[in-house]
């Protein structure tokens, strides 16, 4: 019951996280890609923004989801903000010998995978009518 009381605050904080994560990721992409051709930079910005667009859509759609799935969405969002920004700010070092853009290319699909598996598992576990112990 205590978790339900925190859900509105968690929703607001994670919605702010979507905005901050998207803005920070795009800004760090622009800073790092300032010498890239403009078309490549625009394509990378779109690529880097896709997990945040996915999360923004999920925050709107979550009103119809079970409390467990919504709470999972909020915590996944809050986890992705510092992780993504640390990757893009190069606080988390990239593997030796990888191309300069590797982290920008790899972080988006890794984020999609985390979002999809976390929300999918939460939705599966919290399905209405699912009997416990079967």
NUDO-732214 format. One record per residue (C-alpha): x, z, y. Coordinates in pm, whole numbers, plus 50000, padded with zeros to 5 digits. Layout:
XZY;...
! end
This chain:
500005000050000;502875007750237;504154972150192;500794958250306;501054978650627;504444963050704;503334927550633;502264918950993;505634930751128;507484912250851;505494880950933;506414882151302;510074890051239;510434862550978;508644837551205;511204845651474;513844841351205;512644805851142;513064797551512;516454814651541;517714799951214;516644764851309;518054767051662;521304782951547;521804758051265;521194728251491;523424742051768;526254748551523;525784713451379;526014698251728;529134718451810;530844709551482;529784673051494;530584665551856;533084638551759;530754621951504;528954589551591;525614597151757;523484582551474;525344603151214;524904634351428;521144628051464;520784622951088;522734654851015;520624674451264;517494662851081;519054672050747;520104706750864;516644713051014;514654704450699;514774739150535;513534754450862;510724728950888;509814737450528;509754774550613;507734768550931;505124749550728;505124777250466;504524803850732;501414784950844;500194778750488;500944814650378;497684827650525;495984815550204;498634829349968;498694861849774;500394891649943;503334890149699;503964853349772;503724859050149;506104888650132;508524867849925;508374840450189;509174865450463;512144880550279;513544846550175;513344835750539;515124867050656;517824861950393;518394825450484;518934831750855;522254850450832;523404831050525;522824797050687;524354807151017;527384821850840;527854789550645;527484767150950;529694789651165;532304787850886;532314825550840;531804817750472;534774795350385;534164762650210;535884754849881;539444741849916;539774704249925;536144697250019;535284672850299;534644687450645;530884680350629;530394694550277;528764727150386;526344708950617;525384685450334;525124711950060;523424740550247;520084722850298;519364714649930;520614749149827;518124763950076;515304742049944;516104753549590;516094790249690;512814786349881;511074766849606;512174788849316;511484821549498;508034811449618;507194794349290;508114825149089;506174848049325;503114825349311;503294823948931;503594861548894;500804869049141;498274843149020;494724856049048;493284863848707;496684867248544;496404895648296;499244920848275;501264921947957;500414887247824;
! end
